Amino acid sequence: MNISIYTFFKPFSSKIFLSVIIIGVSFFGKGFAQNTGKLKITGKAIDAQTNVPLSYASIRLFTKTDSVFVTGAITDEAGMFSVDAAAGGYSGILEFMGYKSFKIARIQLTKDNSPLDLGVIKMTPSANVLDEVEIRAEKSSMELTLDKKVFNVGKDLANSGGTAIDILTNVPSVAVDVEGNVSLRGSGSVRILIDGRPSGLVSFKGGAGLQQLQGSMIERIEVITNPSARYEAEGMGGIINIILKKDRQQGLNGSFDVILGHPTNYGLAANVNYRRKNLNFFVNYTLSYRDTPGRGSQYQEVYRNDSTFLTRQNSDNKIQGMNNSARAGFDYFFNPKNILTASYTWRTSKGKRYTTINYRDYVSNLNNQQSITKRTQDETETEPNSEYSLNYKKTFAREGHELTADVRFLNNWENSDQIFTQNTFLPDEITRISRNILQRSVNDETEKQWLFQIDYVHPFRKDGKFEVGLRSSLRTMTNDYWVREQNEQGVYVPLPGLTNNFVYEENIHALYGILGNKVNKFSYQLGLRGELTDVKTTLKQTNEVNPRNYFNLFPSAHFTYELPKQNALQVSYSRRTRRPRYNDLSPFMTFSDSRNFYSGNPDLNPEFTDAFEIGHIKYVEKGSFTSSLYYRYTTGEVERIRRVDAQGNSITRPENLATENAYGLELTSSYNPFDWWKIDGNFNFYRAITDGSNLDARYKSDTYTWFARLTSRITILKSTDVQVRGNYEAPQQTTQGTRREIATLDLAISRDIFKNNGTITLNVTDVFNSRKFRSTTTGANFYTEGNFQGRLRQINLTLSYRLRQTKLSGKKKDGDDDGEM
């Protein structure tokens, strides 16, 4: 078993972190010892539409006579709250961002009725209400809790007309590189889920597959930095859970989008829901066509036999893609406590990629040019994906007592057919010094996966909860790959070592249990997850078989303490892993660049992380503020290592480094200074110490870096919003070099039209065309500089229309926006 919690205590920094935890635990003990014996007021907050508990909502008590603030508290994960107060008369207010405040006019607390139970309080989302039509509520763009951040997509103007990757670029703590790879708090080991489960919408491309998912299908994104044993152990940096749109309101309702953009971005989207009595139908459909230009440059020096060989490389590419995505299904309510949901998701992408690369070769210096080589790539790609899902949920009489079962089947396929031409000339670019090279590469990839999962939650006593779950994942992936070159007789012949059939078989079985309870202001949750992994890779033509079987335990622990004046503190620990993905293991090399090759590593091993975090959240009247101290100790750290041969050709592939120690501070806030002005901010500072001396004594780095994002949104003329967002990623040292800073600015403006049933939005992403990834990489015999821009400035114009059937009996009176008890 790979359980090595004690390795966390090796670095000096971990001793400091441990001291902080001990102080926190001691503080918890003092909190229990200082129980004043005051009377109590209890209750529970839930969503009025879904009956979902509202975690970390705030309740405040005021004196009945002069409305002076007395005390307050926040709800726990189950929506429960408990407030200590002296006997007397009070008024109260329950608040949660994105919901109408709920006023409690009269509270009379005495020794005889303590603890006074206010019962279940149903809170309704904020809404813009017209004379006859009820518009769907738009929650605040960012909501903060101790264990996760919730990013509501609809309220963020910068996301209009974009893809899921564009949205993730704007999510706090998340960064996306030029290839669409997603990282969280500086870690690229992130698990991306759709509606809490793996999905064909992500596909075997990982985060890059989200470039085909239209943003209009997404309702919100949850960022979970230190997951409990409830979640699969995959993803050491944390989990990003993308929640798709689906409604269960009675009648017909929905939303429709039309998108126009430059560079070319045309799109249509529809999200429709119809419910009649016990049957609810939902349909999401998107159609998009994009023409995405990109560019890059590279300078490289190779040192050989007391000589220096230099290469300047420039590339331009254009990706044209037509994407269709449809998701349809139904909910059947046998009764309010038994729901069956079935859905089918279909996505297809057809694209063309055109790339031109020019290589200019020199000896000794840039005044001594030897040749120029021109290479072109013409790729046609087809990618159809399907997903079938069946889910059952049963709730019992007691709140929180429930059983869920889920079955999914994913069927993905991708075909890539590429034609390459290459010619080499003297520096005059006219005189050819080599024959015309013509190559063809065909790549067929398939993925089939079955997922079975069952979860059971059983509450006990007042606030206790026991949870158990079972999960099995059965996945088979294949890659039939070959590269051929035309000889002088015009016949295509296979290139040595570039034809094979790679098969990846993965079976993972997991069992977990969680125990949680609350004692006064102290809550705890302890979990343990066991995962049995059986992985086998096979290269059929060469009969190379590499099996792996291992069992791991993944414990988790979360402790929360409610502090006075609407503060809360949480200490958490979890053990996570990152198993090599399909692309990490596949030995096939990319062939579009004839000088720079990328491949997987069939001998790659999983990496393991012990993650610790202390989080604090503070609620104020107009917003909230969270801070987190975190530490990760990783063994078998996976990083891509670049090596260059004497001819200047590079191979980059993932390798297991010895260790990484990463720790940092993250601050996130959401604040409304006025009703017309909202500010969201995120700041993350971290240090990462990487040791790859197991491969090479030079593979070491110690970097301090930071990331900041600030969003300001103002409302003018009541129906017009203006939003500005700035992003900055500081420079950082990497294992083989450096990565330079990135600074971008996004602008957007929207206005409600059609009697507030519609919205038109104009947004400009990367106003100054500054989102460029610049890096340097060094080795024993080479020095490389890279400058790449995968996407240029994007301008989108989006028209959205909302359809509702729900009617109101009459106009709402002023002041009716607040619930009253």
C-alpha positions in Angstrom: 0.0 0.0 0.0 1.3 3.4 -0.9 0.4 5.3 2.3 3.3 7.6 3.4 1.7 10.4 5.4 4.9 10.6 7.4 6.8 11.8 4.4 4.9 15.0 4.8 6.9 15.8 7.9 10.3 15.6 6.2 10.6 19.2 4.9 11.2 22.0 7.3 8.2 23.9 5.9 5.9 21.0 6.9 7.0 21.3 10.5 5.7 24.9 10.5 2.4 23.7 8.9 2.1 21.0 11.5 2.5 23.5 14.3 -0.3 25.6 12.8 -2.6 22.5 12.8 -1.7 21.7 16.4 -2.5 25.3 17.4 -5.8 25.1 15.6 -6.7 21.8 17.3 -5.8 23.3 20.6 -8.0 26.3 19.8 -10.9 23.9 19.1 -10.4 22.4 22.5 -10.5 25.7 24.2 -13.6 26.6 22.4 -15.4 23.6 23.9 -14.0 24.4 27.4 -15.3 27.9 27.3 -18.9 27.0 26.7 -20.8 29.9 28.3 -24.0 27.9 28.8 -26.1 30.4 26.8 -29.4 29.4 25.3 -29.7 28.1 21.7 -31.6 28.9 18.5 -31.5 26.2 15.8 -32.9 25.6 12.3 -32.1 24.5 8.8 -31.8 26.4 5.5 -32.7 24.8 2.1 -33.3 25.8 -1.5 -37.1 26.3 -1.9 -37.1 24.7 -5.4 -34.8 21.8 -5.0 -34.8 21.2 -1.2 -31.0 21.0 -1.3 -29.4 22.2 1.9 -27.6 25.6 1.7 -24.1 25.2 3.2 -22.5 28.2 4.8 -25.5 30.5 4.7 -25.4 33.2 7.4 -27.9 34.0 10.1 -27.8 37.2 12.2 -29.8 38.1 15.3 -30.7 41.7 16.3 -32.3 43.1 19.4 -36.1 43.4 18.9 -36.3 47.0 20.3 -33.5 48.9 18.5 -32.3 46.4 15.9 -28.7 46.3 17.2 -26.7 43.3 16.0 -26.2 40.7 18.7 -24.6 37.6 17.3 -24.6 35.3 14.3 -23.6 31.9 12.8 -23.3 30.0 9.6 -24.9 26.8 8.4 -22.9 23.6 8.1 -22.8 21.2 5.1 -26.3 19.9 5.9 -27.7 23.5 6.1 -28.1 23.3 9.9 -27.3 26.3 12.1 -27.1 26.9 15.9 -26.8 30.3 17.5 -26.0 30.9 21.2 -27.8 33.8 22.7 -29.2 35.1 26.1 -32.9 34.9 26.9 -34.9 37.7 25.2 -36.7 39.0 22.2 -34.9 39.1 18.8 -35.5 39.5 15.1 -33.4 37.6 12.6 -32.3 37.5 9.0 -31.0 34.5 7.0 -28.9 35.3 4.0 -27.1 33.4 1.2 -25.5 34.9 -1.9 -27.8 34.6 -4.9 -30.9 34.1 -2.7 -33.5 36.4 -1.3 -32.8 37.2 2.3 -35.3 35.6 4.8 -36.5 37.8 7.6 -37.7 36.4 10.9 -39.8 39.1 12.6 -40.3 37.7 16.1 -38.0 35.3 18.1 -38.7 34.9 21.8 -36.0 32.8 23.5 -36.5 31.5 27.0 -35.0 28.9 29.3 -38.1 26.8 28.8 -38.1 26.7 25.0 -34.3 26.4 24.5 -33.1 25.1 22.2 -35.6 27.0 20.1 -36.1 25.2 16.7 -37.1 27.6 13.9 -37.6 24.5 11.7 -36.8 24.2 8.0 -36.5 27.6 6.3 -36.9 27.6 2.5 -34.9 30.2 0.7 -35.8 31.3 -2.9 -33.2 32.4 -5.5 -33.1 36.1 -6.4 -35.2 36.9 -9.6 -36.1 39.7 -11.8 -39.9 39.7 -11.9 -42.1 41.2 -14.6 -45.8 41.8 -14.7 -46.6 38.4 -16.0 -43.4 36.5 -16.6 -41.0 35.1 -14.1 -37.4 35.2 -15.3 -35.0 32.5 -14.2 -32.8 33.6 -11.3 -29.1 34.4 -12.0 -27.0 33.8 -8.9 -23.9 35.8 -8.2 -21.0 34.8 -10.4 -18.9 33.4 -7.6 -20.0 31.7 -4.3 -17.5 30.7 -1.7 -17.6 27.9 0.8 -14.8 26.3 2.9 -14.4 23.2 0.8 -15.2 24.5 -2.7 -15.8 27.5 -4.9 -18.9 27.7 -7.1 -18.6 29.7 -10.3 -22.0 30.5 -11.8 -21.5 30.8 -15.6 -24.5 32.8 -16.6 -23.7 35.9 -14.7 -20.1 36.3 -16.1 -20.3 38.3 -19.3 -16.8 37.2 -20.4 -18.1 33.7 -21.0 -20.7 34.7 -23.6 -20.2 32.8 -26.9 -17.2 30.9 -25.6 -16.3 27.2 -25.0 -15.8 25.3 -21.8 -12.1 26.0 -22.0 -12.8 29.8 -22.2 -14.9 29.5 -19.1 -12.3 27.6 -17.2 -9.8 30.3 -18.1 -11.9 32.7 -16.0 -12.5 30.5 -13.0 -10.6 31.3 -9.8 -7.5 29.1 -9.0 -7.6 27.6 -12.6 -5.2 28.2 -15.4 -5.3 26.9 -19.0 -2.2 26.7 -21.2 -1.8 27.1 -25.0 -2.7 23.4 -25.6 -5.8 23.5 -23.5 -4.2 21.7 -20.5 -5.9 22.6 -17.3 -4.1 23.3 -14.0 -5.3 24.1 -10.5 -3.2 26.1 -8.0 -0.2 25.3 -10.3 -0.8 21.6 -10.5 -1.7 20.0 -13.8 -3.0 16.9 -12.1 -6.7 17.8 -12.1 -9.7 15.6 -12.4 -12.4 17.0 -14.7 -15.9 15.7 -14.1 -19.3 16.4 -15.8 -22.2 16.4 -13.3 -20.0 14.7 -10.8 -19.0 11.8 -13.1 -16.5 11.1 -15.9 -18.1 12.0 -19.2 -17.6 11.5 -23.0 -17.8 15.3 -23.2 -14.3 15.4 -21.9 -13.1 12.4 -23.9 -9.7 10.8 -23.9 -8.2 14.2 -24.8 -8.6 15.3 -21.2 -9.1 19.0 -20.7 -8.4 19.7 -24.3 -11.6 17.9 -25.3 -13.5 20.7 -23.6 -12.7 23.0 -26.6 -15.7 21.4 -28.4 -18.1 21.9 -25.5 -20.2 25.1 -25.9 -20.2 27.3 -22.8 -24.0 27.9 -23.1 -24.6 24.3 -22.0 -22.9 24.9 -18.6 -24.7 26.2 -15.6 -21.9 26.3 -13.0 -18.4 25.0 -12.2 -17.4 23.7 -8.9 -13.7 23.8 -7.8 -12.9 21.3 -5.0 -9.3 21.8 -3.9 -9.1 19.1 -1.2 -11.8 16.4 -2.0 -13.0 13.9 0.6 -13.0 10.1 0.2 -16.5 10.4 -1.5 -14.7 11.4 -4.7 -12.4 9.1 -6.8 -8.8 9.5 -5.8 -7.7 10.6 -9.2 -6.6 14.2 -9.5 -3.9 15.4 -7.0 -4.4 19.1 -7.6 -8.2 18.7 -7.0 -11.4 18.3 -8.9 -13.2 20.5 -11.3 -16.9 19.6 -11.6 -18.8 21.0 -14.6 -22.6 21.1 -14.0 -24.7 21.2 -17.2 -28.0 23.0 -17.5 -31.1 21.2 -16.6 -34.4 22.4 -15.0 -37.3 20.7 -13.3 -39.8 23.5 -13.2 -43.4 22.8 -14.2 -44.4 23.7 -17.8 -42.2 24.7 -20.7 -39.1 26.8 -20.1 -35.7 27.3 -21.6 -33.0 29.5 -23.2 -31.7 30.1 -26.7 -28.4 31.7 -27.9 -27.1 32.9 -31.2 -23.4 33.7 -31.5 -21.4 35.7 -34.0 -17.6 36.2 -33.5 -14.3 37.2 -35.0 -12.1 35.3 -35.8 -14.9 33.2 -37.2 -17.2 31.9 -34.5 -20.8 31.1 -35.4 -23.0 29.2 -33.0 -26.5 28.2 -32.0 -27.6 26.8 -28.7 -30.9 25.7 -27.1 -31.6 24.5 -23.6 -35.3 23.4 -23.2 -37.1 21.8 -20.4 -40.7 20.6 -20.2 -42.3 19.1 -17.1 -45.9 17.8 -16.7 -46.8 16.3 -13.4 -44.4 13.4 -12.8 -42.5 13.5 -16.1 -39.8 16.0 -16.9 -38.0 16.2 -20.3 -34.8 18.2 -21.0 -32.9 18.8 -24.2 -29.6 20.7 -24.8 -28.3 21.3 -28.3 -25.4 23.3 -29.6 -24.0 23.9 -33.1 -20.9 25.8 -33.7 -18.4 26.6 -36.4 -15.0 28.1 -35.5 -12.0 29.2 -37.5 -9.2 29.6 -34.9 -5.8 31.0 -36.0 -2.6 30.5 -34.0 1.1 31.1 -34.3 4.4 30.3 -32.7 8.2 30.7 -32.9 11.2 28.8 -31.5 14.9 29.6 -31.3 17.3 26.7 -30.5 21.0 26.3 -30.0 22.6 22.8 -30.2 26.2 22.4 -29.1 28.2 19.7 -30.9 32.0 19.1 -31.5 32.9 22.6 -30.4 30.4 24.0 -32.9 27.0 25.7 -32.4 24.1 24.8 -34.6 21.2 27.3 -34.5 17.6 27.0 -35.8 14.9 29.6 -36.0 11.5 28.1 -36.4 8.2 29.9 -37.2 4.7 28.4 -37.5 1.2 29.5 -38.4 -1.8 27.3 -38.0 -5.5 27.5 -38.6 -8.1 25.1 -37.1 -11.5 25.0 -38.7 -14.1 23.0 -36.8 -17.8 22.1 -37.0 -19.1 20.9 -33.7 -22.5 19.4 -32.8 -23.6 18.4 -29.3 -26.9 17.1 -28.1 -28.1 15.9 -24.7 -31.6 14.7 -24.1 -33.3 12.8 -21.3 -36.1 12.6 -18.8 -36.8 12.5 -15.1 -39.6 10.3 -13.9 -40.9 11.0 -10.4 -42.5 7.8 -9.1 -43.2 10.0 -6.1 -41.4 12.9 -4.5 -38.9 10.6 -2.9 -38.1 8.3 -5.9 -36.6 9.8 -9.1 -35.3 7.9 -12.2 -33.2 9.9 -14.7 -32.1 8.7 -18.1 -30.1 10.7 -20.6 -28.2 10.3 -23.9 -25.4 12.6 -25.0 -24.1 12.8 -28.5 -21.2 14.9 -29.7 -19.5 15.0 -33.0 -16.6 17.2 -34.2 -15.3 17.5 -37.7 -12.3 19.7 -38.2 -9.4 20.7 -40.6 -6.0 21.8 -39.4 -3.6 23.7 -41.6 -0.1 24.3 -40.4 3.0 25.7 -42.1 6.4 25.6 -40.4 9.6 27.2 -41.6 13.0 26.1 -40.2 16.0 28.3 -40.8 19.3 26.6 -40.0 22.6 28.3 -39.2 26.2 27.4 -38.1 28.1 29.4 -35.4 26.0 32.5 -35.7 22.8 34.0 -37.4 24.9 35.5 -40.2 25.9 32.1 -41.5 22.6 30.6 -42.8 22.9 27.1 -44.3 19.3 26.2 -45.4 15.6 26.7 -45.0 13.1 23.9 -44.7 9.4 24.4 -45.3 6.9 21.9 -44.0 3.1 21.8 -44.2 0.4 19.8 -42.5 -3.1 19.2 -43.8 -5.2 17.2 -41.2 -8.8 16.0 -41.3 -10.2 14.9 -38.0 -13.5 13.3 -37.1 -14.6 12.7 -33.5 -18.0 11.2 -32.7 -18.8 10.5 -29.0 -21.8 9.0 -27.2 -22.7 8.6 -23.6 -25.7 6.7 -22.1 -26.6 7.4 -18.5 -29.2 5.9 -16.0 -29.6 7.3 -12.5 -31.9 6.4 -9.6 -32.3 8.4 -6.4 -34.4 7.5 -3.4 -34.8 9.7 -0.4 -36.2 8.4 2.9 -38.4 10.0 5.5 -35.5 11.5 7.5 -33.8 14.5 5.9 -30.4 13.5 4.4 -31.2 9.8 4.3 -30.8 8.8 0.6 -29.7 6.1 -1.8 -28.4 6.8 -5.3 -27.3 4.4 -8.1 -25.7 5.3 -11.4 -24.8 3.4 -14.6 -23.0 5.0 -17.6 -21.6 3.8 -20.9 -19.1 5.9 -22.8 -18.3 5.2 -26.5 -15.8 7.5 -28.1 -13.9 7.4 -31.4 -11.5 9.6 -33.3 -10.0 9.4 -36.7 -7.1 11.6 -37.8 -5.8 11.6 -41.4 -2.7 13.8 -42.0 -0.8 14.7 -45.2 2.7 16.3 -44.8 4.9 17.9 -47.4 8.5 19.0 -46.8 11.2 20.7 -49.0 14.6 22.0 -48.2 16.2 25.0 -50.0 19.4 27.0 -50.0 19.1 30.4 -48.2 17.8 31.9 -51.4 14.6 29.9 -50.8 14.6 29.0 -54.6 17.3 26.3 -55.1 16.0 23.0 -53.8 18.6 20.8 -52.2 16.4 17.7 -51.4 13.7 15.9 -53.0 10.1 16.7 -52.3 9.0 14.6 -49.2 5.4 13.5 -49.0 4.2 11.6 -45.9 0.8 10.4 -44.6 -0.2 9.6 -41.0 -3.4 7.8 -40.0 -4.5 7.5 -36.4 -7.7 5.7 -35.2 -8.5 5.9 -31.5 -11.4 4.3 -29.7 -12.6 4.4 -26.1 -15.3 2.3 -24.4 -16.0 2.6 -20.7 -18.6 1.3 -18.3 -19.2 3.0 -15.0 -21.2 1.6 -12.1 -21.7 3.5 -8.8 -23.9 3.3 -5.8 -23.9 5.6 -2.8 -25.8 5.4 0.5 -26.1 8.1 3.2 -27.6 7.3 6.6 -28.0 10.1 9.2 -27.8 9.4 12.9 -28.6 11.3 16.0 -29.1 15.0 15.3 -26.2 16.0 13.0 -24.4 12.7 12.4 -24.0 11.1 9.1 -22.5 7.8 7.8 -21.9 7.4 4.0 -20.7 4.4 2.1 -20.2 3.9 -1.7 -19.0 1.4 -4.3 -17.7 2.3 -7.7 -16.3 0.2 -10.7 -14.8 1.6 -13.9 -14.1 -0.7 -16.9 -12.3 1.0 -19.7 -10.6 -0.1 -23.0 -8.8 2.2 -25.4 -7.1 1.5 -28.6 -4.8 3.5 -31.0 -4.1 2.1 -34.4 -1.3 4.3 -35.8 0.8 4.3 -38.9 3.1 6.7 -40.8 4.2 6.1 -44.4 6.4 8.1 -46.8 6.3 8.2 -50.6 9.5 6.8 -52.2 11.1 7.8 -55.5 8.8 5.3 -57.3 5.7 7.1 -55.9 4.9 4.2 -53.5 4.0 4.8 -49.9 6.2 2.7 -47.6 6.0 2.4 -43.8 8.5 4.4 -41.7 10.4 2.2 -39.2 9.1 2.2 -35.7 6.1 4.3 -36.6 3.4 1.6 -37.2 1.7 -0.2 -34.3 -1.5 -0.9 -32.5 -1.6 0.3 -28.9 -4.2 -1.2 -26.5 -4.9 0.3 -23.0 -7.1 -1.7 -20.6 -8.0 -0.2 -17.2 -10.2 -1.6 -14.5 -10.6 0.3 -11.2 -12.8 -0.9 -8.3 -13.3 1.3 -5.3 -15.1 1.2 -1.9 -15.3 4.2 0.5 -16.8 5.1 3.8 -17.3 8.5 5.5 -18.3 9.3 9.1 -19.3 12.8 10.1 -20.9 14.6 13.0 -21.2 17.9 14.7 -20.7 18.7 18.4 -21.7 22.3 19.3 -19.7 24.4 16.8 -17.2 21.7 15.9 -17.9 19.4 12.9 -15.8 16.6 11.6 -15.8 14.2 8.6 -13.4 11.2 8.4 -13.2 9.1 5.3 -11.3 6.2 3.9 -11.3 5.0 0.3 -9.7 1.8 -1.1 -9.0 1.5 -4.9 -7.9 -1.6 -6.7 -6.3 -0.8 -10.0 -5.6 -3.2 -12.9 -3.9 -1.7 -15.9 -2.4 -3.4 -18.9 -0.8 -1.8 -22.1 -0.1 -3.9 -25.2 1.7 -3.0 -28.4 0.3 -5.7 -30.7 2.7 -5.6 -33.6 5.8 -5.9 -31.4 4.0 -7.9 -28.7 5.1 -5.7 -25.8 2.9 -6.2 -22.8 3.2 -4.1 -19.6 0.7 -5.1 -16.8 0.3 -3.2 -13.5 -1.8 -4.2 -10.5 -1.8 -2.3 -7.2 -4.1 -1.5 -4.3 -4.1 1.9 -2.5 -5.8 3.4 0.5 -6.8 7.1 0.4 -7.8 8.6 3.7 -9.4 12.0 4.2 -10.2 14.2 7.2 -12.1 17.5 7.4 -12.6 19.5 10.6 -14.7 22.6 10.8 -15.1 25.1 13.7 -17.6 27.9 13.7 -16.1 31.1 15.0 -17.9 34.1 16.3 -19.2 36.9 14.0 -19.9 34.7 11.0 -16.4 33.2 10.7 -15.5 29.5 10.1 -12.3 27.6 10.1 -11.5 24.3 8.4 -8.5 21.9 8.6 -8.4 19.2 6.0 -6.2 16.3 4.7 -6.6 14.0 1.8 -4.4 11.5 -0.1 -4.7 11.7 -3.8 -3.1 10.0 -6.9 -2.6 10.7 -10.6 -2.5 7.5 -12.6 -0.8 7.8 -16.0 -3.5 8.6 -18.6 -3.8 7.1 -22.0 -1.8 9.8 -23.8 0.8 9.6 -21.0 1.5 5.9 -21.8 1.0 5.8 -25.6 4.5 5.6 -27.2 3.4 7.1 -30.5 5.0 10.4 -31.4 3.3 13.4 -32.9 4.5 14.0 -36.4 3.3 17.4 -37.5 6.7 19.0 -36.5 9.6 17.1 -38.0 12.1 18.5 -35.5 10.1 18.4 -32.3 8.4 15.2 -31.3 6.0 14.5 -28.3 5.1 11.1 -27.0 3.9 9.2 -24.0 6.0 6.8 -21.8 4.8 3.2 -21.4 6.9 2.8 -18.3 5.4 5.7 -16.4 4.2 5.1 -12.8 1.5 6.8 -10.8 2.3 9.7 -8.6 0.9 10.2 -5.1 0.2 13.3 -3.0 -0.5 14.0 0.6 -2.5 17.3 0.6 -3.1 19.5 3.7 -5.1 22.7 3.9 -6.3 25.2 6.5 -9.2 27.3 5.2 -11.0 30.3 6.7 -14.2 32.0 5.5 -15.6 35.3 6.7 -19.1 36.5 5.8 -19.9 40.2 5.8 -23.1 42.0 4.9 -22.2 42.5 1.3 -20.0 39.6 0.5 -17.6 36.9 1.7 -13.8 36.3 1.9 -11.9 33.1 2.1 -8.2 32.4 2.8 -6.4 29.1 2.5 -3.0 27.8 3.5 -2.1 24.6 1.6 0.7 22.1 1.3 1.2 19.2 -1.1 3.9 16.5 -0.8 4.2 14.4 -4.0 6.2 11.3 -4.8 6.8 10.2 -8.4 6.0 13.7 -9.7 5.2 13.5 -13.4 6.7 16.2 -15.7 7.5 16.4 -19.4 11.2 16.3 -20.0 12.8 17.6 -23.3 15.9 16.0 -24.8 17.7 17.1 -28.0 20.0 14.9 -30.1 23.1 16.0 -32.0 21.0 16.8 -35.1 18.8 19.2 -33.2 15.7 17.0 -33.1 13.9 17.0 -29.7 11.8 14.4 -28.0 9.5 15.4 -25.1 7.8 12.8 -23.0 6.5 12.5 -19.4 8.9 11.1 -16.7 8.6 10.3 -13.0 10.7 12.7 -10.9 11.5 12.0 -7.3 9.5 14.5 -5.3 7.7 17.9 -5.2 7.0 20.0 -2.2 4.4 22.7 -3.0 2.8 25.1 -0.5 1.0 28.4 -0.8 -1.5 30.9 0.2 -4.8 31.6 -1.6 -7.1 34.5 -1.1 -10.5 34.7 -2.7 -13.3 37.3 -2.2 -16.7 38.3 -3.6 -18.0 41.7 -2.6 -20.9 44.1 -3.5 -19.9 47.6 -2.4 -23.2 48.8 -3.9 -26.2 47.2 -5.6 -24.8 48.2 -8.9 -21.2 47.2 -8.4 -19.8 43.7 -7.8 -16.1 42.7 -7.4 -14.6 39.2 -7.5 -10.9 38.7 -6.7 -8.5 35.8 -6.5 -4.8 35.7 -5.5 -2.7 32.7 -5.2 1.0 32.7 -4.1 2.9 29.4 -4.0 6.3 27.9 -3.8 7.2 24.6 -5.5 10.4 22.6 -4.9 11.0 19.9 -7.4 13.6 17.2 -7.2 14.3 15.1 -10.3 17.8 14.1 -9.4 16.7 10.4 -9.8 17.0 11.1 -13.6 19.5 13.9 -13.8 21.2 16.0 -11.2 20.2 19.2 -13.1 16.5 18.4 -13.0 15.8 20.6 -9.9 13.9 23.7 -9.4 12.8 26.0 -6.5 10.3 28.6 -7.7 8.2 31.3 -6.1 5.4 32.5 -8.2 1.9 34.0 -8.0 -1.4 34.4 -9.9 -4.0 37.1 -9.6 -7.4 37.8 -11.2 -9.7 40.7 -10.6 -13.2 41.1 -12.0 -15.3 44.3 -11.7 -18.8 44.5 -12.9 -21.1 47.5 -12.8 -24.7 48.0 -13.7 -25.7 51.2 -15.5 -29.2 52.4 -16.6 -30.7 49.4 -14.7 -30.5 47.0 -17.6 -26.9 47.4 -18.9 -23.9 45.7 -17.4 -20.2 46.5 -18.0 -17.5 44.1 -16.9 -13.7 44.3 -16.9 -11.4 41.4 -15.9 -7.6 41.5 -15.5 -5.4 38.4 -15.2 -1.8 38.1 -14.4 0.5 35.0 -14.0 3.9 35.8 -12.7 7.1 34.2 -14.1 8.2 30.9 -12.7 11.1 28.5 -12.8 10.6 25.1 -14.3 12.5 21.9 -14.0 14.5 22.6 -17.2 14.2 26.4 -17.5 11.7 29.2 -17.0 8.2 30.4 -18.0 7.7 34.1 -18.5 4.7 36.2 -17.2 1.3 36.4 -18.8 -1.0 39.4 -18.5 -4.4 39.7 -20.2 -7.4 41.9 -20.1 -11.0 41.1 -21.0 -13.9 43.5 -21.6 -17.7 42.9 -21.9 -20.9 44.8 -22.0 -24.5 43.4 -22.0 -28.0 44.9 -22.1 -31.4 43.3 -21.4 -33.8 43.6 -24.3 -37.2 42.2 -25.3 -38.8 43.3 -22.0 -36.0 41.7 -20.1 -36.6 38.3 -21.7 -33.4 38.6 -23.7 -29.9 39.8 -23.3 -27.4 41.0 -25.9 -23.7 40.7 -25.0 -20.5 42.0 -26.7 -17.3 40.7 -25.2 -13.6 41.0 -26.2 -11.3 38.3 -24.8 -7.6 39.2 -24.6 -8.0 42.8 -25.7 -4.2 43.4 -26.2 -3.5 40.0 -27.8 -1.0 39.3 -25.0 -1.9 35.8 -24.0 1.4 34.3 -25.2 3.2 31.4 -23.6 6.9 32.2 -23.5 9.5 29.8 -22.1 13.1 28.8 -22.1 14.4 25.2 -21.8 18.0 24.1 -21.3 19.9 20.9 -21.3 23.5 19.6 -21.4 23.7 20.2 -25.2 21.0 22.7 -26.0 19.2 25.9 -25.3 15.6 26.6 -26.5 13.3 29.6 -26.4 9.6 29.2 -27.3 6.8 31.7 -28.0 3.4 30.4 -28.7 -0.1 31.9 -29.0 -2.8 29.2 -29.5 -5.6 31.7 -29.8 -5.7 35.3 -30.9 -7.9 38.1 -29.6 -11.6 37.0 -29.8 -14.6 39.2 -30.2 -18.1 37.7 -29.7 -21.6 39.1 -30.0 -24.2 36.9 -28.3 -28.0 37.2 -28.3 -29.8 35.2 -25.6 -33.5 34.7 -25.2 -35.2 33.1 -22.1 -38.5 31.4 -22.3 -40.7 30.8 -19.2 -44.3 29.6 -18.8 -44.7 30.1 -15.1 -47.2 32.9 -14.4 -47.7 35.1 -11.4 -51.1 36.0 -10.1 -50.4 39.6 -10.1 -47.7 42.3 -9.7 -45.4 41.8 -6.9 -45.5 44.6 -4.4 -42.4 46.5 -3.3 -40.7 44.9 -0.4 -42.0 41.4 -1.2 -38.5 40.3 -2.2 -37.7 39.1 1.2 -39.1 35.9 2.8 -40.9 36.5 6.1 -41.6 34.1 9.0 
